[in-house]
């Protein structure tokens, strides 16, 4: 049934500011950009990160950005400590401090400047799978 993450979508009250912030963070421009929505393809599997102007979320019943709650999606990073430092330098605020979840799994989460929870994790399982798929 569930085969993998396709798109993570964040709502924002200021789409232009969010695009600038995520473009700086990711080092790439959105591959898809239209009024009310922008989307990036990132990482080894080109997972999609979408930014939706909260005023366009009416059909979903959300006209404004809700306070951070619920699930945390962790994006794999090669160095969790460095990634956390960079996020904080760019204006994110700490949501969960850096901690070890288990052997080979270190992560943290922040609130981006637009109120969305962004998790990062140095994840041994991710690198093991990536390595196994690169071998002949």
Secondary structure as GFF3:
##gff-version 3
##sequence-region A 1 136
A	DSSP	beta_strand	7	12	.	.	.	ID=ss1
A	DSSP	alpha_helix	15	26	.	.	.	ID=ss2
A	DSSP	beta_strand	32	34	.	.	.	ID=ss3
A	DSSP	beta_strand	37	42	.	.	.	ID=ss4
A	DSSP	beta_strand	47	53	.	.	.	ID=ss5
A	DSSP	three_ten_helix	54	56	.	.	.	ID=ss6
A	DSSP	three_ten_helix	58	60	.	.	.	ID=ss7
A	DSSP	beta_strand	74	76	.	.	.	ID=ss8
A	DSSP	alpha_helix	80	89	.	.	.	ID=ss9
A	DSSP	beta_strand	93	102	.	.	.	ID=ss10
A	DSSP	beta_strand	105	111	.	.	.	ID=ss11
A	DSSP	beta_strand	117	123	.	.	.	ID=ss12
A	DSSP	alpha_helix	124	134	.	.	.	ID=ss13
###
